[in-house]
């Protein structure tokens, strides 16, 4: 297996190697990455390094993982817009975007890197979520686009299919917190709060401010098609908000009708009854529209993807 190479971007410099590894590649905890460093699987600029090494922009971090068979994935991604500085990619479901868990090479990041060299994922989607992603092709573009994203100047709109009859409009403003009752460790709960205020990047201990506007496009046969406008970009924001509001996402194994389906899924024991209840083999969440300025003084890019199959006939 060939080493995986990552160039440290301008916004990533200053931190330690171990904090960068454990923060960016969360499929191992810090102790796991320390073990990989001790085994000399992690090199910086071609040489063994200590976990306390301070990273600088342009450093090349290489990782040679042990040979572990990876599951096959959906490789049918499409490049919708190609520029010397960035790509807009339409990602299919069942394709991880970056290394995590059992996926190291069968990821969108690795596939794009094989064609374009080092890439920087500005937007990220869950493995089962499909749709538009913005990818930078050089450190300068990455630095600019990351900054635009932090300033919430990249507009993102999703389509989503949920169980139930959704109201015409709902502004879901509030907080995301770790679910205290779920058997799924990474599951989050949305707590609505009509007077919630954005605390800024610092956030609040144990909770994250979030806001999503939901517009109901159609209601049919017990399902609602929603257009979702993100004002913040927190992990599982749309799915967790809808689940807590009583409108679980169709096909969602964690935030859908029954979270125990996720536990059976990771064990490989989903049965036919589970699949019938899920309706779809993946969650019905699609990143449909991106609006952004790719570089200073450039014209705004406004790109919209086609309708996914599960939304056809409803939109």
Backbone torsions as a table, in degrees:
resi	resn	phi	psi	omega
1	UNK	NA	127.1	-177.7
2	UNK	-74.3	150.7	-179.9
3	UNK	-63.6	148.8	173.8
4	UNK	-93.6	128.8	-175.4
5	UNK	-111.2	136.9	176.1
6	UNK	-135.2	129.9	176.6
7	UNK	-94.5	129.3	-179.1
8	UNK	-67.8	122.3	-178.9
9	UNK	-79.3	161.4	-179.1
10	UNK	-54.8	-39.8	-177.0
11	UNK	-75.0	-8.7	-177.4
12	UNK	-97.6	-9.7	-175.4
13	UNK	-73.2	156.2	177.9
14	UNK	103.4	-27.3	178.4
15	UNK	-85.4	171.2	178.8
16	UNK	-85.1	159.2	178.9
17	UNK	-58.7	-45.1	-176.3
18	UNK	-67.6	-38.1	178.9
19	UNK	-69.0	-36.3	178.0
20	UNK	-66.2	-45.6	-179.7
21	UNK	-61.6	-50.7	-175.1
22	UNK	-72.9	-24.3	178.0
23	UNK	-81.8	-34.7	-176.7
24	UNK	-90.2	-36.7	-177.5
25	UNK	-115.2	84.9	-168.0
26	UNK	-80.2	2.1	178.3
27	UNK	-74.1	-8.7	168.7
28	UNK	-126.2	145.2	174.6
29	UNK	-85.3	173.8	-177.4
30	UNK	-54.8	-38.7	179.7
31	UNK	-65.6	-35.1	177.1
32	UNK	-65.3	-41.0	178.5
33	UNK	-71.2	-32.7	175.2
34	UNK	-60.9	-39.3	178.6
35	UNK	-65.0	-40.0	178.0
36	UNK	-65.1	-37.2	177.1
37	UNK	-65.0	-43.5	179.8
38	UNK	-63.5	-32.2	179.1
39	UNK	-83.1	5.4	178.3
40	UNK	61.2	29.8	172.9
41	UNK	-84.1	-16.5	178.2
42	UNK	-107.2	122.9	176.6
43	UNK	-123.0	146.0	174.5
44	UNK	-119.3	120.3	-174.3
45	UNK	52.5	38.7	174.1
46	UNK	82.4	4.7	-177.5
47	UNK	-127.2	149.6	174.4
48	UNK	-58.4	147.3	-176.6
49	UNK	-138.5	159.4	174.8
50	UNK	-88.8	155.4	178.9
51	UNK	-63.0	-25.4	-178.4
52	UNK	-84.4	0.2	-179.9
53	UNK	-57.6	131.3	176.6
54	UNK	-83.1	126.1	-175.4
55	UNK	-84.2	145.5	175.2
56	UNK	-125.4	153.0	179.6
57	UNK	-57.1	141.2	178.7
58	UNK	89.8	-14.6	175.4
59	UNK	-61.9	145.8	178.9
60	UNK	-108.2	115.7	177.3
61	UNK	-99.9	124.9	179.3
62	UNK	-116.3	144.9	179.8
63	UNK	-135.7	125.5	177.0
64	UNK	-110.2	94.3	-176.4
65	UNK	-71.4	157.4	173.8
66	UNK	-64.3	152.7	-178.0
67	UNK	-71.0	106.1	179.0
68	UNK	-125.8	123.9	177.9
69	UNK	-59.1	134.9	179.8
70	UNK	-110.4	145.9	176.0
71	UNK	-63.4	151.7	174.2
72	UNK	-68.8	153.9	-178.1
73	UNK	-133.0	172.7	177.2
74	UNK	-84.2	110.1	-175.9
75	UNK	-94.0	9.7	-172.0
76	UNK	-84.9	50.5	174.0
77	UNK	-79.0	158.0	-179.8
78	UNK	-130.4	140.2	173.4
79	UNK	-89.2	112.6	-178.8
80	UNK	-89.7	-27.4	-179.8
81	UNK	-148.4	127.4	-179.2
82	UNK	-123.8	128.0	-178.2
83	UNK	-135.0	155.5	177.7
84	UNK	-56.7	-23.1	-176.9
85	UNK	-104.4	-20.1	-173.5
86	UNK	-156.4	165.6	172.5
87	UNK	-128.0	149.8	163.3
88	UNK	-113.8	118.6	-173.4
89	UNK	-112.1	136.9	172.1
90	UNK	-98.1	105.4	-175.8
91	UNK	-88.0	134.7	175.6
92	UNK	-80.9	166.0	171.0
93	UNK	-68.3	165.2	179.4
94	UNK	61.1	41.5	173.5
95	UNK	-142.0	110.1	175.8
96	UNK	-64.6	145.6	-178.5
97	UNK	-89.0	-29.2	-179.3
98	UNK	-144.1	164.7	-177.8
99	UNK	-57.6	140.1	178.4
100	UNK	-177.9	139.1	179.1
101	UNK	60.0	-124.4	-177.8
102	UNK	-86.9	0.1	-178.2
103	UNK	-104.0	120.8	175.7
104	UNK	-121.8	-48.2	-177.4
105	UNK	-103.9	-29.6	-179.8
106	UNK	-83.2	64.8	-178.9
107	UNK	-135.2	157.4	177.6
108	UNK	-60.9	-41.2	-180.0
109	UNK	-58.0	-45.1	-179.8
110	UNK	-67.1	-40.0	-179.8
111	UNK	-65.6	-41.9	178.2
112	UNK	-68.2	-37.9	179.9
113	UNK	-63.5	-33.0	178.6
114	UNK	-64.5	-26.0	-178.5
115	UNK	-99.8	-35.7	-172.0
116	UNK	-115.1	-2.2	-172.4
117	UNK	81.3	-154.9	-178.5
118	UNK	-58.7	130.0	176.4
119	UNK	-125.9	159.0	-178.0
120	UNK	-127.8	117.6	-177.7
121	UNK	-81.2	107.9	179.4
122	UNK	-78.0	-46.0	174.6
123	UNK	-110.8	150.9	-178.2
124	UNK	-133.1	147.4	178.7
125	UNK	-128.1	151.3	173.5
126	UNK	-62.7	160.5	-177.7
127	UNK	-54.6	-42.0	-175.7
128	UNK	-88.3	-10.3	177.6
129	UNK	-83.3	139.7	-178.3
130	UNK	-114.9	170.0	172.7
131	UNK	119.7	-162.0	-168.6
132	UNK	-76.1	136.4	174.3
133	UNK	-132.6	145.0	177.3
134	UNK	-102.8	128.6	-175.8
135	UNK	-129.7	126.5	176.8
136	UNK	-88.8	150.5	-176.2
137	UNK	-109.6	-1.6	177.8
138	UNK	-152.9	161.0	-176.0
139	UNK	-61.1	-36.3	-178.7
140	UNK	-65.5	-45.4	177.6
141	UNK	-64.7	-40.4	179.2
142	UNK	-61.0	-45.4	-179.4
143	UNK	-60.3	-44.1	-179.5
144	UNK	-66.3	-46.6	-176.7
145	UNK	-71.2	-36.9	173.5
146	UNK	-59.0	-42.4	-179.9
147	UNK	-64.9	-42.4	177.3
148	UNK	-61.3	-37.6	179.7
149	UNK	-68.7	-42.5	177.9
150	UNK	-60.7	-34.3	179.1
151	UNK	-82.8	1.6	179.6
152	UNK	59.8	43.7	177.5
153	UNK	-108.3	14.2	170.7
154	UNK	-111.6	114.8	-176.2
155	UNK	-83.7	132.4	-178.4
156	UNK	-131.0	135.1	180.0
157	UNK	-134.7	135.5	-177.4
158	UNK	-119.9	158.1	164.9
159	UNK	-108.8	145.4	-177.0
160	UNK	-149.4	141.0	176.2
161	UNK	-110.3	124.9	-176.9
162	UNK	-125.4	158.4	172.8
163	UNK	-76.0	139.2	175.5
164	UNK	101.9	173.2	179.6
165	UNK	-100.2	105.5	-174.7
166	UNK	-81.7	148.0	174.1
167	UNK	-65.8	166.0	-178.1
168	UNK	-58.9	-37.3	-176.9
169	UNK	-151.8	143.4	176.2
170	UNK	-150.0	128.8	175.5
171	UNK	-100.6	105.2	-178.0
172	UNK	-92.7	90.6	177.7
173	UNK	-109.6	133.4	-179.0
174	UNK	168.2	-139.1	-172.0
175	UNK	-133.4	144.0	170.5
176	UNK	-103.7	130.0	179.7
177	UNK	-131.7	159.9	176.0
178	UNK	-65.6	133.0	179.1
179	UNK	-69.6	125.3	-177.7
180	UNK	-86.8	-8.9	-175.4
181	UNK	-116.5	-8.6	-174.1
182	UNK	-80.9	145.2	173.7
183	UNK	-79.9	-10.1	178.5
184	UNK	-93.0	114.4	-170.5
185	UNK	-58.0	-38.4	-173.8
186	UNK	-89.8	3.6	-176.8
187	UNK	-71.9	143.1	-179.6
188	UNK	-122.8	158.2	179.5
189	UNK	-120.1	140.5	177.8
190	UNK	-97.4	129.7	177.0
191	UNK	-113.7	105.7	-179.0
192	UNK	-64.2	145.1	177.3
193	UNK	-155.3	104.2	-173.7
194	UNK	-66.8	-17.5	-179.4
195	UNK	-108.7	13.4	179.8
196	UNK	-61.4	140.6	176.9
197	UNK	-119.5	145.8	179.9
198	UNK	-67.4	118.0	-179.6
199	UNK	-81.2	0.2	-176.6
200	UNK	85.0	-171.2	-174.6
201	UNK	-62.1	-26.7	-176.9
202	UNK	-66.9	-33.2	-179.7
203	UNK	68.3	-165.0	177.8
204	UNK	-128.7	145.3	-177.8
205	UNK	-55.9	126.6	174.8
206	UNK	80.8	-1.8	179.6
207	UNK	-149.4	156.3	-179.1
208	UNK	-128.1	129.1	175.5
209	UNK	-67.8	139.6	176.6
210	UNK	-149.2	156.4	175.4
211	UNK	-148.3	129.6	175.1
212	UNK	-135.1	132.6	171.3
213	UNK	-97.4	131.5	179.8
214	UNK	-114.8	128.2	178.1
215	UNK	-118.0	123.2	-179.8
216	UNK	-82.6	120.5	-178.9
217	UNK	-91.6	-31.4	-178.0
218	UNK	-166.2	152.5	174.3
219	UNK	-130.3	127.9	-177.9
220	UNK	-157.8	132.2	172.2
221	UNK	53.0	40.5	176.2
222	UNK	83.3	6.9	179.1
223	UNK	-125.4	154.2	176.4
224	UNK	-126.0	135.9	174.7
225	UNK	-97.0	124.1	-175.7
226	UNK	-115.3	145.9	166.1
227	UNK	-104.4	126.7	-171.3
228	UNK	-117.5	123.3	177.5
229	UNK	-106.2	117.7	-179.6
230	UNK	-84.6	130.2	171.0
231	UNK	-103.6	-23.5	173.3
232	UNK	-128.6	168.1	-176.1
233	UNK	-130.0	63.4	-177.7
234	UNK	-91.3	154.6	-179.6
235	UNK	-57.1	128.3	176.9
236	UNK	62.5	22.2	-172.9
237	UNK	-56.4	-53.1	-176.9
238	UNK	-66.1	-47.8	-175.2
239	UNK	-65.2	-44.9	-179.3
240	UNK	-66.9	-40.7	179.6
241	UNK	-61.8	-47.8	-177.6
242	UNK	-66.3	-39.7	178.6
243	UNK	-61.4	-46.4	-179.0
244	UNK	-67.6	-28.0	178.6
245	UNK	-81.7	-4.8	177.7
246	UNK	93.7	16.6	180.0
247	UNK	-128.9	74.3	-176.1
248	UNK	-63.7	147.9	-178.7
249	UNK	-74.4	133.2	177.3
250	UNK	-61.9	136.8	177.7
251	UNK	79.6	-0.1	-175.8
252	UNK	-85.9	122.2	-176.5
253	UNK	-81.6	-22.6	179.2
254	UNK	-98.1	-49.7	-174.8
255	UNK	-104.0	19.5	-179.0
256	UNK	-92.3	-143.8	-175.2
257	UNK	-71.7	-27.4	-172.7
258	UNK	-154.2	108.1	-176.9
259	UNK	-66.6	-19.9	179.1
260	UNK	-66.0	-16.8	175.1
261	UNK	-64.6	-32.5	177.4
262	UNK	-65.8	-40.7	179.2
263	UNK	-64.4	-38.3	176.7
264	UNK	-71.9	-34.0	179.0
265	UNK	-62.5	-46.1	-177.6
266	UNK	-70.5	-19.2	174.8
267	UNK	-90.4	-6.5	179.5
268	UNK	75.0	30.1	-175.7
269	UNK	-124.4	25.8	172.8
270	UNK	-60.2	136.8	179.6
271	UNK	-109.1	-179.5	-176.5
272	UNK	-63.2	-35.4	178.7
273	UNK	-63.9	-42.4	176.6
274	UNK	-58.8	-45.6	-176.4
275	UNK	-65.2	-36.0	177.3
276	UNK	-66.2	-39.1	-179.7
277	UNK	-70.9	-33.3	179.1
278	UNK	-69.2	-26.9	-179.4
279	UNK	73.2	-45.7	-176.9
280	UNK	-124.9	155.7	177.6
281	UNK	-75.5	-7.9	179.1
282	UNK	-147.8	165.5	-177.6
283	UNK	-69.2	142.7	-177.7
284	UNK	-86.0	72.0	178.9
285	UNK	-136.8	126.5	-170.0
286	UNK	-137.9	122.1	176.3
287	UNK	-79.1	103.4	-168.7
288	UNK	-96.7	-32.0	-171.9
289	UNK	-136.2	138.3	173.6
290	UNK	-129.0	135.4	174.6
291	UNK	-129.7	121.4	-175.8
292	UNK	-156.8	160.6	172.5
293	UNK	-103.2	116.0	-170.7
294	UNK	-73.4	-22.4	-179.3
295	UNK	-160.2	161.0	-179.8
296	UNK	-54.5	136.3	177.0
297	UNK	68.5	7.5	178.5
298	UNK	-83.5	160.9	174.7
299	UNK	-71.3	150.4	-179.7
300	UNK	-70.1	136.4	174.1
301	UNK	-97.1	126.7	177.8
302	UNK	-126.7	105.3	-173.8
303	UNK	-124.2	136.2	-176.7
304	UNK	-130.7	133.0	180.0
305	UNK	-89.7	167.9	177.3
306	UNK	-70.4	173.4	-177.0
307	UNK	-80.4	131.1	175.8
308	UNK	-67.4	160.0	-172.7
309	UNK	-60.5	-34.6	-176.4
310	UNK	-74.9	-10.9	176.9
311	UNK	-100.9	-10.3	-178.8
312	UNK	-66.9	136.4	-176.1
313	UNK	89.3	-8.4	178.3
314	UNK	-112.9	-31.3	-175.0
315	UNK	-80.4	NA	NA
